[in-house]
């Protein structure tokens, strides 16, 4: 796949509709390679926090049987985390398409998982 030509440094607005400055990119001349370096555009990072809480309740003094209550939180702060990989439907990096430079996907929001575990 050919890379586009780059004219100028541009700016990084980092919005959903324009993650990078699309105005500095143009299609190279026919039969020519584009001058944009590999990995020139960086996608958003990922700040994912998970949290687990456990509580054991013992039924006897010998500690042979117990009931465990669990609560697990994935993406506990519920931050929107955009996908940076175009293969995973993230930020479009295809010059000439209508969604060029736009964020097209995000990872899952907060997920909560509750469980009971009985050991005897």
CNS distance restraints for C-alpha pairs under 8 A (distance, minus, plus):
assign (resid   2 and name CA) (resid  33 and name CA) 6.22 0.50 0.50
assign (resid   2 and name CA) (resid  34 and name CA) 6.47 0.50 0.50
assign (resid   3 and name CA) (resid  28 and name CA) 7.92 0.50 0.50
assign (resid   3 and name CA) (resid  33 and name CA) 6.74 0.50 0.50
assign (resid   3 and name CA) (resid  34 and name CA) 4.76 0.50 0.50
assign (resid   3 and name CA) (resid  35 and name CA) 6.97 0.50 0.50
assign (resid   3 and name CA) (resid  36 and name CA) 6.09 0.50 0.50
assign (resid   3 and name CA) (resid  37 and name CA) 7.98 0.50 0.50
assign (resid   4 and name CA) (resid  25 and name CA) 6.06 0.50 0.50
assign (resid   4 and name CA) (resid  26 and name CA) 5.62 0.50 0.50
assign (resid   4 and name CA) (resid  27 and name CA) 5.04 0.50 0.50
assign (resid   4 and name CA) (resid  28 and name CA) 5.73 0.50 0.50
assign (resid   4 and name CA) (resid  33 and name CA) 7.70 0.50 0.50
assign (resid   4 and name CA) (resid  34 and name CA) 4.52 0.50 0.50
assign (resid   4 and name CA) (resid  35 and name CA) 6.61 0.50 0.50
assign (resid   4 and name CA) (resid  36 and name CA) 5.99 0.50 0.50
assign (resid   4 and name CA) (resid  95 and name CA) 7.24 0.50 0.50
assign (resid   5 and name CA) (resid  25 and name CA) 5.63 0.50 0.50
assign (resid   5 and name CA) (resid  26 and name CA) 5.24 0.50 0.50
assign (resid   5 and name CA) (resid  27 and name CA) 6.00 0.50 0.50
assign (resid   5 and name CA) (resid  28 and name CA) 5.47 0.50 0.50
assign (resid   5 and name CA) (resid  34 and name CA) 4.50 0.50 0.50
assign (resid   5 and name CA) (resid  35 and name CA) 4.96 0.50 0.50
assign (resid   5 and name CA) (resid  36 and name CA) 5.59 0.50 0.50
assign (resid   6 and name CA) (resid  24 and name CA) 5.55 0.50 0.50
assign (resid   6 and name CA) (resid  25 and name CA) 4.76 0.50 0.50
assign (resid   6 and name CA) (resid  26 and name CA) 6.53 0.50 0.50
assign (resid   6 and name CA) (resid  34 and name CA) 7.72 0.50 0.50
assign (resid   6 and name CA) (resid  35 and name CA) 6.38 0.50 0.50
assign (resid   6 and name CA) (resid  36 and name CA) 5.62 0.50 0.50
assign (resid   7 and name CA) (resid  24 and name CA) 5.08 0.50 0.50
assign (resid   7 and name CA) (resid  25 and name CA) 6.43 0.50 0.50
assign (resid   7 and name CA) (resid  26 and name CA) 7.88 0.50 0.50
assign (resid   8 and name CA) (resid  24 and name CA) 5.97 0.50 0.50
assign (resid   9 and name CA) (resid  24 and name CA) 7.24 0.50 0.50
assign (resid  10 and name CA) (resid  21 and name CA) 5.73 0.50 0.50
assign (resid  10 and name CA) (resid  23 and name CA) 7.68 0.50 0.50
assign (resid  10 and name CA) (resid  24 and name CA) 6.10 0.50 0.50
assign (resid  11 and name CA) (resid  20 and name CA) 6.85 0.50 0.50
assign (resid  11 and name CA) (resid  21 and name CA) 5.58 0.50 0.50
assign (resid  12 and name CA) (resid  19 and name CA) 6.57 0.50 0.50
assign (resid  12 and name CA) (resid  20 and name CA) 4.74 0.50 0.50
assign (resid  12 and name CA) (resid  21 and name CA) 5.78 0.50 0.50
assign (resid  13 and name CA) (resid  18 and name CA) 6.48 0.50 0.50
assign (resid  13 and name CA) (resid  19 and name CA) 5.92 0.50 0.50
assign (resid  13 and name CA) (resid  20 and name CA) 5.97 0.50 0.50
assign (resid  13 and name CA) (resid  21 and name CA) 6.88 0.50 0.50
assign (resid  14 and name CA) (resid  18 and name CA) 6.30 0.50 0.50
assign (resid  14 and name CA) (resid  19 and name CA) 4.13 0.50 0.50
assign (resid  14 and name CA) (resid  20 and name CA) 6.19 0.50 0.50
assign (resid  15 and name CA) (resid  19 and name CA) 5.10 0.50 0.50
assign (resid  16 and name CA) (resid 102 and name CA) 5.84 0.50 0.50
assign (resid  16 and name CA) (resid 103 and name CA) 5.09 0.50 0.50
assign (resid  17 and name CA) (resid 101 and name CA) 7.20 0.50 0.50
assign (resid  17 and name CA) (resid 102 and name CA) 4.70 0.50 0.50
assign (resid  17 and name CA) (resid 103 and name CA) 6.43 0.50 0.50
assign (resid  18 and name CA) (resid  22 and name CA) 7.44 0.50 0.50
assign (resid  18 and name CA) (resid 101 and name CA) 5.26 0.50 0.50
assign (resid  18 and name CA) (resid 102 and name CA) 4.99 0.50 0.50
assign (resid  18 and name CA) (resid 103 and name CA) 7.37 0.50 0.50
assign (resid  19 and name CA) (resid  43 and name CA) 7.90 0.50 0.50
assign (resid  19 and name CA) (resid  91 and name CA) 7.67 0.50 0.50
assign (resid  19 and name CA) (resid 101 and name CA) 5.55 0.50 0.50
assign (resid  19 and name CA) (resid 102 and name CA) 5.85 0.50 0.50
assign (resid  19 and name CA) (resid 103 and name CA) 6.69 0.50 0.50
assign (resid  20 and name CA) (resid  41 and name CA) 7.35 0.50 0.50
assign (resid  20 and name CA) (resid 101 and name CA) 5.87 0.50 0.50
assign (resid  21 and name CA) (resid 101 and name CA) 7.46 0.50 0.50
assign (resid  22 and name CA) (resid 100 and name CA) 7.26 0.50 0.50
assign (resid  22 and name CA) (resid 101 and name CA) 6.16 0.50 0.50
assign (resid  25 and name CA) (resid  95 and name CA) 7.83 0.50 0.50
assign (resid  26 and name CA) (resid  95 and name CA) 7.58 0.50 0.50
assign (resid  27 and name CA) (resid  34 and name CA) 7.41 0.50 0.50
assign (resid  27 and name CA) (resid  95 and name CA) 7.32 0.50 0.50
assign (resid  28 and name CA) (resid  32 and name CA) 6.09 0.50 0.50
assign (resid  28 and name CA) (resid  33 and name CA) 6.41 0.50 0.50
assign (resid  28 and name CA) (resid  34 and name CA) 5.27 0.50 0.50
assign (resid  29 and name CA) (resid  33 and name CA) 7.82 0.50 0.50
assign (resid  36 and name CA) (resid  40 and name CA) 6.82 0.50 0.50
assign (resid  42 and name CA) (resid  84 and name CA) 7.71 0.50 0.50
assign (resid  43 and name CA) (resid  83 and name CA) 7.62 0.50 0.50
assign (resid  43 and name CA) (resid  84 and name CA) 4.48 0.50 0.50
assign (resid  43 and name CA) (resid  85 and name CA) 7.45 0.50 0.50
assign (resid  43 and name CA) (resid  91 and name CA) 7.26 0.50 0.50
assign (resid  44 and name CA) (resid  81 and name CA) 7.75 0.50 0.50
assign (resid  44 and name CA) (resid  82 and name CA) 6.35 0.50 0.50
assign (resid  44 and name CA) (resid  83 and name CA) 7.18 0.50 0.50
assign (resid  44 and name CA) (resid  84 and name CA) 5.79 0.50 0.50
assign (resid  45 and name CA) (resid  81 and name CA) 7.70 0.50 0.50
assign (resid  45 and name CA) (resid  82 and name CA) 7.92 0.50 0.50
assign (resid  45 and name CA) (resid  84 and name CA) 7.68 0.50 0.50
assign (resid  46 and name CA) (resid  81 and name CA) 5.96 0.50 0.50
assign (resid  46 and name CA) (resid  82 and name CA) 7.66 0.50 0.50
assign (resid  47 and name CA) (resid  79 and name CA) 7.78 0.50 0.50
assign (resid  47 and name CA) (resid  81 and name CA) 7.24 0.50 0.50
assign (resid  48 and name CA) (resid  74 and name CA) 7.82 0.50 0.50
assign (resid  48 and name CA) (resid  75 and name CA) 5.33 0.50 0.50
assign (resid  48 and name CA) (resid  76 and name CA) 7.86 0.50 0.50
assign (resid  48 and name CA) (resid  79 and name CA) 7.88 0.50 0.50
assign (resid  49 and name CA) (resid  74 and name CA) 6.60 0.50 0.50
assign (resid  49 and name CA) (resid  75 and name CA) 5.02 0.50 0.50
assign (resid  49 and name CA) (resid  76 and name CA) 5.77 0.50 0.50
assign (resid  49 and name CA) (resid  77 and name CA) 7.06 0.50 0.50
assign (resid  50 and name CA) (resid  72 and name CA) 7.51 0.50 0.50
assign (resid  50 and name CA) (resid  73 and name CA) 5.53 0.50 0.50
assign (resid  50 and name CA) (resid  74 and name CA) 4.48 0.50 0.50
assign (resid  50 and name CA) (resid  75 and name CA) 5.48 0.50 0.50
assign (resid  50 and name CA) (resid  76 and name CA) 5.67 0.50 0.50
assign (resid  51 and name CA) (resid  72 and name CA) 5.81 0.50 0.50
assign (resid  51 and name CA) (resid  73 and name CA) 5.09 0.50 0.50
assign (resid  51 and name CA) (resid  74 and name CA) 6.62 0.50 0.50
assign (resid  51 and name CA) (resid  76 and name CA) 6.63 0.50 0.50
assign (resid  52 and name CA) (resid  70 and name CA) 7.23 0.50 0.50
assign (resid  52 and name CA) (resid  71 and name CA) 5.76 0.50 0.50
assign (resid  52 and name CA) (resid  72 and name CA) 4.32 0.50 0.50
assign (resid  52 and name CA) (resid  73 and name CA) 6.24 0.50 0.50
assign (resid  53 and name CA) (resid  70 and name CA) 5.73 0.50 0.50
assign (resid  53 and name CA) (resid  71 and name CA) 5.18 0.50 0.50
assign (resid  53 and name CA) (resid  72 and name CA) 6.35 0.50 0.50
assign (resid  54 and name CA) (resid  68 and name CA) 6.78 0.50 0.50
assign (resid  54 and name CA) (resid  69 and name CA) 5.74 0.50 0.50
assign (resid  54 and name CA) (resid  70 and name CA) 4.64 0.50 0.50
assign (resid  54 and name CA) (resid  71 and name CA) 6.62 0.50 0.50
assign (resid  55 and name CA) (resid  68 and name CA) 5.60 0.50 0.50
assign (resid  55 and name CA) (resid  69 and name CA) 5.32 0.50 0.50
assign (resid  55 and name CA) (resid  70 and name CA) 6.70 0.50 0.50
assign (resid  56 and name CA) (resid  66 and name CA) 6.45 0.50 0.50
assign (resid  56 and name CA) (resid  67 and name CA) 5.75 0.50 0.50
assign (resid  56 and name CA) (resid  68 and name CA) 4.44 0.50 0.50
assign (resid  56 and name CA) (resid  69 and name CA) 6.57 0.50 0.50
assign (resid  57 and name CA) (resid  66 and name CA) 5.41 0.50 0.50
assign (resid  57 and name CA) (resid  67 and name CA) 5.16 0.50 0.50
assign (resid  57 and name CA) (resid  68 and name CA) 6.28 0.50 0.50
assign (resid  58 and name CA) (resid  63 and name CA) 6.01 0.50 0.50
assign (resid  58 and name CA) (resid  64 and name CA) 7.88 0.50 0.50
assign (resid  58 and name CA) (resid  65 and name CA) 6.18 0.50 0.50
assign (resid  58 and name CA) (resid  66 and name CA) 4.35 0.50 0.50
assign (resid  58 and name CA) (resid  67 and name CA) 6.59 0.50 0.50
assign (resid  59 and name CA) (resid  63 and name CA) 7.08 0.50 0.50
assign (resid  59 and name CA) (resid  64 and name CA) 7.83 0.50 0.50
assign (resid  59 and name CA) (resid  65 and name CA) 5.84 0.50 0.50
assign (resid  59 and name CA) (resid  66 and name CA) 5.61 0.50 0.50
assign (resid  59 and name CA) (resid  67 and name CA) 7.83 0.50 0.50
assign (resid  60 and name CA) (resid  64 and name CA) 6.91 0.50 0.50
assign (resid  60 and name CA) (resid  65 and name CA) 6.94 0.50 0.50
assign (resid  64 and name CA) (resid 119 and name CA) 7.92 0.50 0.50
assign (resid  64 and name CA) (resid 120 and name CA) 6.09 0.50 0.50
assign (resid  65 and name CA) (resid 118 and name CA) 7.50 0.50 0.50
assign (resid  65 and name CA) (resid 119 and name CA) 5.23 0.50 0.50
assign (resid  65 and name CA) (resid 120 and name CA) 4.12 0.50 0.50
assign (resid  66 and name CA) (resid 118 and name CA) 5.99 0.50 0.50
assign (resid  66 and name CA) (resid 119 and name CA) 5.34 0.50 0.50
assign (resid  66 and name CA) (resid 120 and name CA) 6.61 0.50 0.50
assign (resid  67 and name CA) (resid 116 and name CA) 7.00 0.50 0.50
assign (resid  67 and name CA) (resid 117 and name CA) 5.68 0.50 0.50
assign (resid  67 and name CA) (resid 118 and name CA) 4.58 0.50 0.50
assign (resid  67 and name CA) (resid 119 and name CA) 6.37 0.50 0.50
assign (resid  68 and name CA) (resid 116 and name CA) 5.68 0.50 0.50
assign (resid  68 and name CA) (resid 117 and name CA) 4.95 0.50 0.50
assign (resid  68 and name CA) (resid 118 and name CA) 6.37 0.50 0.50
assign (resid  69 and name CA) (resid 114 and name CA) 7.72 0.50 0.50
assign (resid  69 and name CA) (resid 115 and name CA) 6.00 0.50 0.50
assign (resid  69 and name CA) (resid 116 and name CA) 4.79 0.50 0.50
assign (resid  69 and name CA) (resid 117 and name CA) 6.55 0.50 0.50
assign (resid  70 and name CA) (resid 114 and name CA) 5.66 0.50 0.50
assign (resid  70 and name CA) (resid 115 and name CA) 5.07 0.50 0.50
assign (resid  70 and name CA) (resid 116 and name CA) 6.29 0.50 0.50
assign (resid  71 and name CA) (resid 112 and name CA) 7.17 0.50 0.50
assign (resid  71 and name CA) (resid 113 and name CA) 5.83 0.50 0.50
assign (resid  71 and name CA) (resid 114 and name CA) 4.66 0.50 0.50
assign (resid  71 and name CA) (resid 115 and name CA) 6.61 0.50 0.50
assign (resid  72 and name CA) (resid 112 and name CA) 5.75 0.50 0.50
assign (resid  72 and name CA) (resid 113 and name CA) 5.05 0.50 0.50
assign (resid  72 and name CA) (resid 114 and name CA) 6.40 0.50 0.50
assign (resid  73 and name CA) (resid 110 and name CA) 7.02 0.50 0.50
assign (resid  73 and name CA) (resid 111 and name CA) 5.80 0.50 0.50
assign (resid  73 and name CA) (resid 112 and name CA) 4.64 0.50 0.50
assign (resid  73 and name CA) (resid 113 and name CA) 6.42 0.50 0.50
assign (resid  74 and name CA) (resid 110 and name CA) 5.63 0.50 0.50
assign (resid  74 and name CA) (resid 111 and name CA) 5.09 0.50 0.50
assign (resid  74 and name CA) (resid 112 and name CA) 6.45 0.50 0.50
assign (resid  75 and name CA) (resid  79 and name CA) 7.03 0.50 0.50
assign (resid  75 and name CA) (resid 109 and name CA) 6.60 0.50 0.50
assign (resid  75 and name CA) (resid 110 and name CA) 4.81 0.50 0.50
assign (resid  75 and name CA) (resid 111 and name CA) 6.79 0.50 0.50
assign (resid  76 and name CA) (resid 110 and name CA) 5.79 0.50 0.50
assign (resid  76 and name CA) (resid 111 and name CA) 7.62 0.50 0.50
assign (resid  77 and name CA) (resid 110 and name CA) 7.30 0.50 0.50
assign (resid  78 and name CA) (resid 109 and name CA) 5.73 0.50 0.50
assign (resid  78 and name CA) (resid 110 and name CA) 4.94 0.50 0.50
assign (resid  79 and name CA) (resid 109 and name CA) 7.36 0.50 0.50
assign (resid  80 and name CA) (resid 106 and name CA) 6.94 0.50 0.50
assign (resid  80 and name CA) (resid 107 and name CA) 7.41 0.50 0.50
assign (resid  80 and name CA) (resid 109 and name CA) 6.96 0.50 0.50
assign (resid  81 and name CA) (resid 106 and name CA) 5.59 0.50 0.50
assign (resid  81 and name CA) (resid 107 and name CA) 5.66 0.50 0.50
assign (resid  82 and name CA) (resid  90 and name CA) 6.81 0.50 0.50
assign (resid  82 and name CA) (resid 103 and name CA) 7.03 0.50 0.50
assign (resid  82 and name CA) (resid 105 and name CA) 6.06 0.50 0.50
assign (resid  82 and name CA) (resid 106 and name CA) 4.19 0.50 0.50
assign (resid  82 and name CA) (resid 107 and name CA) 6.25 0.50 0.50
assign (resid  83 and name CA) (resid  88 and name CA) 7.10 0.50 0.50
assign (resid  83 and name CA) (resid  89 and name CA) 7.24 0.50 0.50
assign (resid  83 and name CA) (resid  90 and name CA) 4.37 0.50 0.50
assign (resid  83 and name CA) (resid  91 and name CA) 6.73 0.50 0.50
assign (resid  83 and name CA) (resid 103 and name CA) 7.70 0.50 0.50
assign (resid  83 and name CA) (resid 104 and name CA) 7.92 0.50 0.50
assign (resid  83 and name CA) (resid 105 and name CA) 5.63 0.50 0.50
assign (resid  83 and name CA) (resid 106 and name CA) 5.04 0.50 0.50
assign (resid  83 and name CA) (resid 107 and name CA) 6.31 0.50 0.50
assign (resid  84 and name CA) (resid  88 and name CA) 8.00 0.50 0.50
assign (resid  84 and name CA) (resid  90 and name CA) 5.05 0.50 0.50
assign (resid  84 and name CA) (resid  91 and name CA) 5.50 0.50 0.50
assign (resid  85 and name CA) (resid  89 and name CA) 6.81 0.50 0.50
assign (resid  85 and name CA) (resid  90 and name CA) 5.17 0.50 0.50
assign (resid  85 and name CA) (resid  91 and name CA) 6.48 0.50 0.50
assign (resid  86 and name CA) (resid  90 and name CA) 4.75 0.50 0.50
assign (resid  86 and name CA) (resid  91 and name CA) 5.41 0.50 0.50
assign (resid  86 and name CA) (resid  92 and name CA) 5.76 0.50 0.50
assign (resid  86 and name CA) (resid  93 and name CA) 6.82 0.50 0.50
assign (resid  88 and name CA) (resid 105 and name CA) 7.87 0.50 0.50
assign (resid  89 and name CA) (resid 104 and name CA) 6.03 0.50 0.50
assign (resid  89 and name CA) (resid 105 and name CA) 5.59 0.50 0.50
assign (resid  90 and name CA) (resid 103 and name CA) 5.87 0.50 0.50
assign (resid  90 and name CA) (resid 104 and name CA) 5.01 0.50 0.50
assign (resid  90 and name CA) (resid 105 and name CA) 4.56 0.50 0.50
assign (resid  90 and name CA) (resid 106 and name CA) 6.87 0.50 0.50
assign (resid  91 and name CA) (resid 100 and name CA) 7.92 0.50 0.50
assign (resid  91 and name CA) (resid 101 and name CA) 6.27 0.50 0.50
assign (resid  91 and name CA) (resid 102 and name CA) 5.64 0.50 0.50
assign (resid  91 and name CA) (resid 103 and name CA) 4.40 0.50 0.50
assign (resid  91 and name CA) (resid 104 and name CA) 5.59 0.50 0.50
assign (resid  91 and name CA) (resid 105 and name CA) 7.14 0.50 0.50
assign (resid  92 and name CA) (resid  99 and name CA) 6.15 0.50 0.50
assign (resid  92 and name CA) (resid 100 and name CA) 5.09 0.50 0.50
assign (resid  92 and name CA) (resid 101 and name CA) 5.36 0.50 0.50
assign (resid  92 and name CA) (resid 102 and name CA) 5.79 0.50 0.50
assign (resid  92 and name CA) (resid 103 and name CA) 6.62 0.50 0.50
assign (resid  92 and name CA) (resid 104 and name CA) 6.84 0.50 0.50
assign (resid  93 and name CA) (resid 100 and name CA) 5.62 0.50 0.50
assign (resid  93 and name CA) (resid 101 and name CA) 5.95 0.50 0.50
assign (resid  94 and name CA) (resid 100 and name CA) 5.71 0.50 0.50
assign (resid  95 and name CA) (resid 100 and name CA) 5.88 0.50 0.50
assign (resid  96 and name CA) (resid 100 and name CA) 6.80 0.50 0.50
assign (resid  99 and name CA) (resid 104 and name CA) 7.99 0.50 0.50
